[in-house]
């Protein structure tokens, strides 16, 4: 670029462009609910801005069994959560190549494994309405009940919410297995005889 003063003197100067990246920031986790003992924790956080490559400088209170790592501009996790817990004070501090740091506070909600708590069903009689509901605890998100072995007496059905309903028309004993599955694939089964 040429500059001219009032006396007519000309100076040629090279002007450099300096790019200043803002410090890095980290998005919210894509998933923070998971089930204890279930492998494949899928959550990730995106690192925006800053100057790569990035490194994890410190971690605090990350659930036992999970290890964060950097994959390009993503913070991901390896491992299997070992303890059911809710952590409100977990944090990860990253550092970019220019030395800027960013600390992200994270909430994890690790649920206990899904379990069917109904171990016995009430007696039933042929031709009489029957409507007990199977109960389950633990797991992540909604739970779905399905018949996975044997068969129900004719006239009875199992709804996805665990409710058995209908009027059975046979008196012979029936053995069947029910499986409950949570929203991320954790499963538990129980076998019943009516």
C-alpha positions as CSV (number, residue, x, y, z in Angstrom):
1,X,0.0,0.0,0.0
2,X,1.3,3.5,-0.9
3,X,1.1,6.4,1.6
4,X,1.6,10.1,0.5
5,X,2.2,12.9,3.0
6,X,1.3,16.6,2.5
7,X,4.7,17.4,1.0
8,X,4.2,14.7,-1.7
9,X,6.6,12.1,-0.3
10,X,5.5,8.6,-0.9
11,X,6.2,5.6,1.3
12,X,5.3,2.0,0.4
13,X,4.4,-0.2,3.3
14,X,3.3,-3.8,3.5
15,X,0.3,-4.2,5.7
16,X,-0.2,-7.6,7.4
17,X,-3.5,-9.1,8.4
18,X,-3.6,-10.5,11.9
19,X,-6.3,-13.1,12.6
20,X,-7.2,-13.3,16.3
21,X,-9.2,-16.3,17.2
22,X,-11.5,-16.0,20.2
23,X,-10.9,-18.3,23.1
24,X,-12.4,-21.8,22.8
25,X,-15.8,-22.6,24.0
26,X,-17.5,-26.0,24.5
27,X,-21.1,-26.9,23.7
28,X,-23.5,-28.8,25.9
29,X,-23.3,-32.6,25.9
30,X,-25.4,-34.3,23.3
31,X,-26.5,-36.9,25.9
32,X,-26.0,-36.7,29.7
33,X,-28.4,-39.5,30.8
34,X,-27.1,-43.0,30.7
35,X,-27.4,-46.3,32.6
36,X,-24.8,-47.8,35.0
37,X,-23.0,-50.8,33.6
38,X,-24.1,-50.1,30.0
39,X,-21.2,-49.6,27.6
40,X,-21.1,-47.2,24.7
41,X,-21.8,-43.8,26.3
42,X,-22.4,-41.8,23.2
43,X,-22.2,-38.2,24.3
44,X,-19.9,-35.6,22.8
45,X,-19.3,-31.9,23.1
46,X,-18.2,-29.6,20.2
47,X,-15.3,-27.2,20.7
48,X,-15.8,-24.0,18.9
49,X,-13.3,-21.2,18.2
50,X,-9.8,-21.3,19.7
51,X,-6.7,-22.6,17.9
52,X,-6.4,-26.3,17.5
53,X,-5.1,-28.8,18.3
54,X,-6.8,-29.0,21.7
55,X,-5.8,-30.9,24.8
56,X,-7.6,-31.8,28.0
57,X,-5.8,-30.0,30.8
58,X,-7.9,-31.1,33.9
59,X,-11.0,-33.1,34.8
60,X,-13.0,-33.0,38.0
61,X,-15.6,-35.5,39.2
62,X,-16.1,-37.3,35.8
63,X,-18.2,-40.4,36.6
64,X,-16.2,-43.5,37.5
65,X,-15.6,-45.6,34.4
66,X,-15.8,-42.8,31.9
67,X,-12.7,-41.1,30.3
68,X,-12.9,-38.0,28.2
69,X,-10.7,-37.6,25.2
70,X,-10.3,-35.1,22.3
71,X,-11.2,-36.2,18.8
72,X,-10.5,-33.2,16.5
73,X,-12.8,-30.5,17.7
74,X,-14.9,-32.9,19.8
75,X,-14.7,-34.0,23.5
76,X,-15.9,-37.6,23.6
77,X,-16.0,-40.3,26.3
78,X,-14.7,-43.9,26.5
79,X,-15.8,-46.5,28.9
80,X,-18.8,-47.7,30.9
81,X,-20.3,-45.8,33.9
82,X,-19.7,-47.9,37.0
83,X,-21.8,-46.1,39.6
84,X,-25.4,-44.8,39.4
85,X,-25.1,-41.1,40.3
86,X,-26.0,-37.6,39.4
87,X,-23.0,-35.3,39.2
88,X,-23.6,-31.5,39.2
89,X,-20.0,-30.5,39.8
90,X,-18.1,-32.3,37.0
91,X,-15.9,-30.1,34.9
92,X,-13.4,-30.5,32.0
93,X,-10.8,-27.8,31.2
94,X,-9.3,-27.7,27.7
95,X,-6.3,-25.8,26.4
96,X,-5.9,-24.7,22.8
97,X,-2.6,-24.4,20.9
98,X,-2.3,-20.7,21.7
99,X,-2.6,-21.4,25.5
100,X,-6.2,-20.2,26.0
101,X,-8.2,-22.4,28.3
102,X,-11.9,-23.0,28.8
103,X,-13.7,-24.9,31.6
104,X,-17.0,-26.6,31.0
105,X,-19.2,-27.6,33.9
106,X,-21.2,-30.8,33.0
107,X,-24.1,-32.6,34.6
108,X,-24.2,-36.4,34.3
109,X,-27.3,-38.4,35.3
110,X,-26.3,-42.1,35.5
111,X,-29.3,-44.3,36.4
112,X,-29.1,-47.7,38.1
113,X,-29.7,-50.7,35.7
114,X,-33.3,-51.4,34.8
115,X,-34.9,-54.1,37.0
116,X,-38.4,-55.7,37.0
117,X,-39.6,-55.4,40.6
118,X,-42.7,-57.5,40.2
119,X,-41.6,-61.0,41.1
120,X,-44.9,-62.7,41.6
121,X,-48.3,-62.2,40.0
122,X,-51.7,-62.5,41.7
123,X,-53.7,-65.7,41.1
124,X,-56.1,-65.6,38.2
125,X,-59.4,-67.4,37.4
126,X,-60.7,-68.4,34.0
127,X,-63.3,-65.9,32.7
128,X,-62.6,-63.2,35.3
129,X,-61.0,-59.9,34.4
130,X,-57.3,-59.8,35.2
131,X,-55.3,-56.6,35.3
132,X,-52.1,-56.5,37.3
133,X,-49.3,-54.1,36.2
134,X,-45.7,-55.2,36.2
135,X,-43.4,-52.7,37.8
136,X,-39.8,-51.8,37.0
137,X,-37.2,-49.4,38.4
138,X,-34.0,-47.9,37.1
139,X,-32.9,-47.5,33.5
140,X,-32.9,-44.4,31.4
141,X,-35.9,-42.8,29.9
142,X,-39.2,-44.7,29.2
143,X,-39.3,-48.4,29.7
144,X,-41.1,-50.9,27.4
145,X,-42.4,-54.3,28.4
146,X,-42.5,-57.2,25.9
147,X,-43.3,-60.9,25.9
148,X,-40.0,-62.6,25.1
149,X,-40.6,-66.2,26.0
150,X,-43.5,-68.7,26.4
151,X,-47.1,-67.6,25.9
152,X,-49.8,-65.9,27.8
153,X,-53.1,-67.7,28.5
154,X,-55.6,-67.1,25.7
155,X,-57.5,-63.9,26.3
156,X,-54.7,-62.1,28.2
157,X,-52.5,-59.4,26.6
158,X,-49.4,-57.6,27.8
159,X,-49.3,-53.9,27.0
160,X,-46.0,-52.1,26.5
161,X,-46.5,-50.3,29.9
162,X,-46.4,-53.6,31.7
163,X,-50.1,-54.0,32.2
164,X,-51.6,-57.5,31.8
165,X,-55.2,-57.4,30.9
166,X,-58.1,-59.5,29.7
167,X,-60.1,-62.6,30.6
168,X,-58.1,-65.8,30.4
169,X,-60.1,-68.7,29.1
170,X,-57.9,-71.7,30.1
171,X,-57.1,-73.1,33.5
172,X,-53.8,-74.9,32.7
173,X,-50.6,-73.3,34.0
174,X,-48.7,-71.0,31.6
175,X,-45.1,-70.0,31.9
176,X,-43.9,-66.9,30.1
177,X,-41.0,-64.4,30.2
178,X,-41.3,-60.6,30.1
179,X,-38.4,-58.3,29.2
180,X,-38.3,-54.6,30.1
181,X,-36.1,-52.4,27.9
182,X,-35.1,-48.8,28.7
183,X,-34.7,-46.1,26.0
184,X,-31.0,-46.8,25.5
185,X,-31.2,-50.6,25.3
186,X,-30.6,-51.8,28.9
187,X,-32.7,-54.9,29.6
188,X,-34.0,-57.1,32.4
189,X,-36.2,-60.2,32.3
190,X,-38.5,-62.0,34.7
191,X,-40.2,-65.4,34.2
192,X,-43.7,-66.0,35.6
193,X,-46.1,-68.9,35.9
194,X,-49.9,-68.4,36.0
